[in-house]
Amino acid sequence: MAAQKKEMVLQININSQELWEETLCLRGLIVVDVFQAWCGPCKTVVDLFCKIRNEVGSDLLHFAVAEADSIDALEKYRGKCEPVFLFYAGGESVAVVRGVNASLLQKTILEKLAVERKDLERRGECVVVQGRAFSKEKGNVAALQDEQRAG
């Protein structure tokens, strides 16, 4: 019998304030598509997000959709019909893109992801880039890769 392929979830579905706070604690860059219950998340960017995920293949890149109506922190985005994409790193807002502009979204994602990688390297944290682990402190790439596989 063939092994079943594990399905990768592209976007985290954030539907509560608690899950919002938990998601912002993720390590790396978080790109959040803020939507209204009556409108739904932007479906046109899903292919772009898949393409970027396949190109960068990073554990430091997270995509999420968040319903503004159910999250207190997103109150200022309620009642708007224009798509809004929020970028977070280290729990802090680092960029906002309004509207569906594929080239601007891609540019912002790649730029902010590069900045986050550099910040993690500077702090001496382990960084995974296309399956390779790097750490200033440990210096042993093979050991870090083994830890990640086991972890």
C-alpha positions in Angstrom: 0.0 0.0 0.0 1.4 3.4 -0.9 2.1 5.9 1.8 -0.5 8.6 2.1 0.7 12.1 1.2 0.4 14.5 4.1 -1.8 17.5 3.1 -0.2 20.8 3.9 -2.5 23.5 5.2 -1.7 26.7 3.4 -3.6 29.2 5.6 -4.4 29.2 9.3 -8.1 30.1 9.8 -8.2 32.6 12.7 -11.8 33.0 14.1 -11.2 34.2 17.6 -9.2 36.7 19.6 -7.4 33.8 21.4 -6.3 32.2 18.1 -5.3 35.6 16.8 -3.0 36.1 19.8 -1.6 32.6 19.5 -0.9 33.0 15.7 1.0 36.2 16.3 3.4 34.2 18.6 4.5 32.1 15.6 8.2 32.4 14.7 8.7 34.1 11.3 6.6 36.2 9.0 2.8 36.0 9.2 0.7 37.3 6.3 -2.9 37.8 7.3 -5.8 38.2 4.9 -8.4 40.2 6.9 -11.9 39.6 5.7 -15.5 40.3 6.5 -18.0 37.5 7.2 -20.3 38.9 4.5 -17.5 39.0 1.9 -15.1 36.1 2.7 -11.3 35.9 2.3 -9.7 36.9 -1.0 -9.6 33.7 -3.1 -7.5 35.3 -5.9 -4.4 35.4 -3.8 -4.4 31.7 -2.8 -2.5 30.7 -6.0 0.0 33.4 -5.4 0.5 32.3 -1.8 1.0 28.6 -3.0 3.5 29.8 -5.6 5.5 31.8 -3.0 5.4 28.9 -0.5 6.7 26.5 -3.1 9.5 28.9 -4.2 10.7 29.8 -0.7 9.7 26.7 1.1 10.3 28.3 4.5 9.1 27.3 7.9 9.3 31.0 8.7 6.4 32.0 6.4 2.9 31.6 7.6 -0.4 32.6 5.8 -3.6 33.2 7.6 -7.1 34.4 7.1 -8.9 36.3 9.9 -12.5 37.4 10.1 -12.5 41.0 11.4 -15.9 40.6 12.9 -14.8 38.0 15.4 -11.5 39.4 16.4 -11.3 42.5 18.7 -7.8 43.5 17.5 -9.2 43.8 13.9 -12.1 46.1 14.8 -10.8 49.0 12.7 -11.0 46.8 9.5 -14.7 46.0 10.0 -17.2 47.2 7.4 -14.6 47.6 4.6 -14.9 45.8 1.3 -11.3 46.3 0.2 -9.0 43.3 0.9 -6.4 44.1 3.5 -3.2 42.0 4.1 -1.4 42.5 7.4 2.2 41.4 7.9 3.5 40.5 11.4 7.0 39.5 12.6 7.9 39.0 16.2 4.3 39.8 17.2 4.6 43.3 15.7 3.0 44.8 12.6 5.7 45.3 9.9 3.6 46.1 6.8 0.1 46.5 5.4 -1.0 46.0 1.8 -4.5 47.2 0.8 -6.2 45.8 -2.3 -5.2 42.8 -4.4 -1.9 43.7 -6.0 -0.1 40.5 -6.7 3.3 42.0 -7.5 3.2 44.3 -4.4 2.1 41.4 -2.2 4.9 39.1 -3.5 7.5 41.9 -3.2 6.4 42.7 0.4 6.4 39.0 1.4 9.9 38.4 0.0 11.3 41.6 1.5 9.8 41.1 5.0 10.7 37.4 5.0 14.4 38.3 4.2 14.4 40.9 7.0 12.9 38.4 9.5 15.6 35.8 8.5 18.3 38.4 9.1 16.8 39.4 12.5 16.7 35.7 13.6 20.3 35.2 12.4 21.5 38.3 14.3 19.8 37.1 17.5 21.6 33.7 17.0 18.4 31.7 16.5 18.3 28.8 14.2 17.0 29.7 10.7 15.8 27.2 8.1 16.3 28.1 4.5 15.1 25.5 1.9 15.8 22.5 4.1 19.1 23.7 5.6 19.4 24.9 9.1 21.9 27.6 10.1 22.9 28.9 13.5 25.6 31.3 14.5 25.8 29.9 18.0 25.8 26.2 17.3 27.7 26.0 14.1 26.7 22.4 13.5 24.3 22.3 10.6 23.9 18.5 10.5 22.9 18.4 14.2 20.4 21.2 13.8 18.8 19.4 10.8 18.6 16.2 12.8 16.9 18.1 15.7 14.4 19.6 13.4 13.5 16.2 11.8 13.1 14.6 15.2 11.3 17.7 16.6 
